[in-house]
Amino acid sequence: MQTITKDSTLILEGCGDIVVDGVEVGTYNGGLVMTWAENTVYIESDHHRGRIRAVKMGAVTVAFTTELEQGNLENIAMAYAIPTSSVLSGASSKILNLTPVDETLEHQMVFTSMSSTNNDLARTVTLNKVVRVGSTGTTYYRGTKQVYPVTFEALINSSGTFGSIVDVTAS
């Protein structure tokens, strides 16, 4: 029987940085949730009371959801699936024209987490190709910060992977 040594220095905390296409997107509210979803079909038998086999069916879905706090126009464009090149800079202002686009914008996402008690332990999750899915919005309430909820879904790249999770365990 395998024995697992309990070691609190191996506990990772939250997500530190979120980087999209090589650019850090700033702070986020409440963390980040990454999901791996598979569909399973169960086979039952007339001769037994219960399931006798499980078979994976359909596609695997990898997604992550967060709320961006830094509402700069580039982050808003990304949350709304508008190219960041749509952000126009003037002499004293920036403008994001809210123009829908037909193409799906693909990004590379990287996020990291660290151990608060072990400086040699870090995890980096890289999703090679993601697209923003679903809807997003924000609230404009007096006295509260604006956040931009956003969900990205990973696409499989040409090598057949969504990306990678790398744990650095020593410097």
Phi, psi and omega in degrees: 000134181283137178252133178254125178278128179280125183215107183293344178286351179266006180274124178268148181242123169049199180241128182276294184240144170244124182240129180241121180050039177084002182242126178291132185267002176091203187279163180218159186259127170075009176094197184221136179245121176252133181237147173236114185240133177230149175262131180238133176251133181257138179257131180245160182240148175289339186267348183229149179266088179148177181278140182248348181198150175238136181232131176283134181229145175076192186274152169272138178243126174244125183217160170217147184232139175207177174237113178286131180266326183278102186273044174289162187296330178293319177292322177296318178300316179297317180296327180269003181060042174248139179302138179294343175293349177284349177280118182256133180257129175252190181295322183227014181203167173236147183228133171246113176280124182278076182248119179294149179238153182276330184277154175271128183270123179261142180227161166256133180243137175226130172224151186234155172221155186229161170271135180282345182245354183224102183293347181269000184247123178212152176235134176238125177253124178242123173249114191293325184217115177230154174230147177285133181236163176075207181237164177217172179183183175210163176252145178243071179260140178299133175081006178234152179283153177269132174234155183239096178293136183213141176236132176243142177243135182279146174248149178285135179273185185295341178270002176086017180238158173278329184160216183207159170238122182241125173258123173265120187251355176199149181270000000 
